Amino acid sequence: MFLNGEYVDKLTDEELCMIEQLTYLDEMVAEKAGINRTFSKINSNNHEDRAIMYILEDFDDEAILRLMAYPESICDADISGVEWAKIITC
């Protein structure tokens, strides 16, 4: 996954922070979303040179609803399922 310099310059600070948070998206989040059989850690080689929208396509409406129903912290990032849903759909 890469961002070209010209595009990065146009991102807001909030957008850059959201992209940074996605680096913590892993199998534990996918498990709570019910898609752990189709999703692998976002910074794995499986996603190299893929746009973020394609990396996150496994997080469909049902997966997001499952995350929204999980108010507790998931993985080491100390982000709840609700917060993950908001980050992914932002």
C-alpha positions in Angstrom: 0.0 0.0 0.0 1.4 3.4 -0.9 0.3 7.0 -1.2 1.9 9.3 -3.7 3.3 12.5 -2.3 1.0 14.8 -4.3 -2.1 13.1 -2.8 -0.7 13.1 0.7 -0.3 16.8 0.6 -4.0 17.2 0.0 -5.1 15.1 3.0 -6.3 16.8 6.2 -4.6 16.0 9.5 -7.8 14.1 10.5 -7.6 11.9 7.3 -3.9 11.2 7.9 -4.7 10.1 11.5 -7.4 7.8 10.3 -5.1 6.2 7.8 -2.5 5.7 10.6 -5.2 4.0 12.8 -5.9 1.5 10.0 -2.3 0.1 10.5 -3.7 -1.5 13.7 -6.6 -3.2 12.0 -5.9 -6.9 12.4 -7.4 -10.4 12.7 -8.9 -9.7 16.1 -11.0 -6.8 14.7 -12.0 -9.0 11.8 -13.0 -11.7 14.2 -15.4 -9.4 16.0 -16.8 -8.2 12.7 -17.3 -11.9 11.6 -15.0 -11.7 8.6 -11.8 -13.3 10.0 -11.9 -15.9 7.3 -11.6 -13.3 4.5 -9.6 -10.5 6.1 -5.9 -10.4 7.0 -3.9 -7.8 8.9 -4.0 -4.6 7.0 -0.2 -4.1 6.8 0.5 -7.6 5.5 1.9 -8.3 2.1 -1.5 -9.5 1.0 -2.6 -5.9 0.6 0.5 -4.5 -1.1 -0.3 -1.9 -3.8 -4.1 -2.0 -3.1 -6.2 1.0 -2.4 -7.7 1.4 1.0 -11.2 1.1 -0.3 -10.4 -2.4 -1.7 -8.6 -3.5 1.5 -11.7 -2.6 3.6 -14.3 -4.1 1.2 -14.8 -7.1 3.4 -16.2 -4.8 6.1 -19.7 -4.8 4.6 -22.8 -3.5 6.4 -23.3 -6.6 8.5 -19.6 -6.6 9.6 -19.9 -2.9 10.6 -23.1 -3.7 12.6 -21.3 -6.5 14.4 -18.5 -4.1 15.3 -21.0 -1.4 16.4 -22.5 -4.0 18.8 -19.1 -4.6 20.5 -18.4 -1.7 22.9 -15.3 -3.3 24.5 -11.6 -2.8 23.5 -10.3 -5.0 20.7 -6.6 -5.9 20.3 -3.6 -3.9 21.5 -4.8 -0.6 20.0 -7.3 -0.2 22.8 -10.1 0.8 20.4 -13.6 -0.5 20.8 -15.7 -2.1 18.2 -17.8 1.0 17.9 -14.7 3.1 17.3 -13.4 0.7 14.7 -16.7 0.9 12.9 -16.4 4.7 12.8 -12.8 4.6 11.6 -13.6 2.0 8.8 -16.6 3.9 7.6 -15.2 7.4 7.8 
